[in-house]
Structure formats: C-alpha cells, structure tokens
Amino acid sequence: MKKTKTTFKKRKVTKKRDIERPYCGGEWTKARYFQFIRTALRGASNRWKPKYQCVKFAETAKLINKKTGRIAMHYQCSMCYNEFPRKEINVDHIVPVGSLNSFEDLPDFTRRLFCEREGLRVLCISCHDVITQDQRKALKFNPQAIAGELPHSPNSDLGI
C-alpha cells in the first residue's frame, strides 16, 4: 500500500483589529454590547402579557392540524386571513421596533418593543417573512421609516 502525503493549506493568522473594546472587561465592542442588550430585551418581551392577549384574540377554532393529524387550536393571520396552528404563527409589531445602537435609542426601542396588544398582530410565518423583508429593504433606503419616525408613507404626497 502506497502512502500519500497529506498537505494542508496554511491558514492566514489574522490579528484582532485595533477596535475599541470598552465593555465586558475589554472584550466587547460597542456593537457586541448593544447586541447583548437587544437580545436580553427581546427575550423578556416573549413573556410580555399583551403578546399572549394578541394570540388569544386571534384564536378561531380547534381544527385538525394538516401536518400532524391532531386536533389543535388554530389562529387567523391578519394579512392573508388563513388559519394556522400555533407553531406556524408569529406575533408581529405593527410599528417596527427598530434598532438599538446607542443609549439614546434605548427609550424608544423599549417603548416600541413593549407595546400594548393594539400595537401587535398575529401573522403566519410566510406573511411575517414578507413584512420583515420589506422593512429591511426600507431600512437600507431610509432608517427613519423602519423606526416608525415618519408620520406617513413617502409616496402619500404623490397621490400614490
């Protein structure tokens, strides 16, 4: 049996850029720090009672789940008006929560994140994905539009 020589590509060793790391004992950048805060707040929002009220409000009837064949409570999507089991719906903020990149963003971010039931809606996964993609596209073009800071649509003055 012939032995073959295994060759490995040399990996480039990249040095950590000289980025300011003022948080978590000098390990976290500002972006990582605010990502941590965003994640913690979004986790807490999952226990926010108005979210449960919104889901309860969207209940329709106990139907047979097409995937499992079991009887389960179904909920109506507020966009397509179809009925879905609980695992196939999301609770969406009508006014997007926006971004959290500084301490100045914190009051508005938490106010929009922890809104009342009237500021929430139940969407099926596919409708939620469409809405989220549209909001991300709007964010690229106009950051104020995603934060809900614009009083009306930019096309409303054009009569569109």
C-alpha positions in Angstrom: 0.0 0.0 0.0 1.3 3.3 -1.1 1.4 6.2 1.4 0.2 9.5 0.2 1.4 12.7 1.6 -1.3 14.9 3.1 -0.8 18.6 2.5 -2.6 21.3 4.4 -3.2 24.8 3.3 -1.6 27.4 5.6 -4.2 29.5 7.3 -3.7 33.2 7.5 -3.4 34.3 11.0 -5.4 37.4 11.3 -4.7 39.8 14.1 -7.6 41.3 16.0 -8.1 44.8 14.6 -7.4 47.6 16.9 -11.0 48.2 17.7 -12.0 49.9 20.9 -13.4 47.3 23.3 -14.7 49.3 26.3 -17.3 46.8 27.6 -17.2 43.5 29.5 -13.7 43.9 30.8 -12.3 45.0 27.5 -13.6 42.0 25.5 -16.7 43.5 23.8 -17.1 46.2 21.2 -19.9 48.7 21.4 -21.8 46.7 18.7 -21.5 43.4 20.7 -22.6 45.2 23.9 -25.8 46.6 22.3 -26.4 43.2 20.6 -26.4 41.6 24.1 -28.8 44.2 25.4 -31.1 43.8 22.4 -31.2 40.0 22.8 -31.9 40.3 26.5 -34.8 42.7 26.0 -36.3 40.6 23.1 -36.1 37.6 25.4 -38.0 39.5 28.1 -40.6 40.6 25.5 -41.5 36.9 24.9 -43.0 37.0 28.4 -44.9 40.3 27.8 -48.6 39.6 28.6 -50.0 41.7 25.7 -48.3 39.2 23.3 -50.4 36.4 24.8 -53.5 38.5 24.6 -52.9 39.1 20.9 -52.6 35.4 20.3 -55.7 34.7 22.3 -57.6 37.4 20.3 -56.6 35.6 17.0 -58.0 32.2 18.1 -60.5 30.8 15.6 -61.3 27.1 16.4 -59.9 23.7 17.1 -59.1 22.2 13.8 -57.1 19.2 12.5 -53.5 20.1 12.0 -52.6 19.1 8.4 -49.1 18.2 9.3 -49.7 16.1 12.4 -53.3 15.0 12.0 -54.1 16.1 15.6 -56.7 18.5 16.7 -55.2 21.8 17.7 -56.2 25.4 18.2 -55.8 27.5 15.1 -55.2 31.2 14.7 -56.1 33.6 12.0 -53.3 35.5 10.2 -54.1 39.2 10.0 -52.7 39.6 6.5 -53.9 36.5 4.5 -56.8 35.6 6.8 -55.9 31.9 6.7 -55.9 29.7 9.8 -52.7 28.2 11.2 -51.7 26.1 14.3 -49.6 27.9 17.0 -46.3 26.8 15.7 -46.9 28.4 12.3 -47.7 31.9 13.6 -45.6 34.8 14.9 -46.6 37.9 16.8 -45.5 41.0 14.8 -45.2 44.6 15.9 -47.3 46.9 13.7 -44.8 49.7 14.2 -41.4 48.1 13.8 -39.3 48.0 16.9 -36.2 49.4 15.1 -32.6 49.4 16.1 -30.7 49.7 19.4 -27.2 51.0 18.7 -26.7 53.5 21.5 -28.1 54.5 24.9 -30.1 57.3 23.2 -32.1 54.6 21.2 -33.0 52.7 24.4 -36.2 54.6 25.5 -37.8 54.4 22.0 -36.7 50.9 21.5 -38.2 49.6 24.7 -41.4 51.7 24.2 -42.0 50.1 20.8 -40.9 46.6 22.0 -43.2 46.5 25.0 -46.3 47.9 23.3 -49.9 47.1 24.1 -52.0 44.5 22.3 -53.3 47.1 19.8 -49.7 47.5 18.5 -49.3 43.8 17.8 -50.8 41.4 15.2 -50.6 37.7 14.5 -49.1 36.7 11.2 -48.4 33.4 9.6 -44.7 32.6 9.1 -44.8 33.4 5.3 -46.6 36.7 5.8 -44.2 37.6 8.6 -41.2 36.9 6.4 -42.6 39.1 3.6 -43.2 42.0 6.0 -39.7 41.6 7.6 -38.0 41.6 4.2 -39.9 44.8 3.2 -39.0 46.5 6.4 -35.3 45.6 6.0 -35.3 47.0 2.4 -36.9 50.2 3.7 -34.2 50.4 6.4 -31.5 50.3 3.8 -33.0 53.3 2.0 -34.5 55.2 4.9 -33.6 54.4 8.5 -36.3 56.7 9.9 -39.0 54.7 8.1 -38.2 51.4 9.9 -38.1 53.2 13.3 -41.6 54.5 12.7 -40.5 58.1 12.8 -42.1 59.1 9.6 -45.8 60.2 10.1 -46.9 58.9 6.7 -45.7 57.0 3.6 -43.2 58.8 1.4 -45.5 58.3 -1.6 -48.6 59.7 0.1 -47.7 63.2 -1.1 -47.6 61.9 -4.6 -51.1 60.6 -4.6 -49.9 57.0 -4.9 
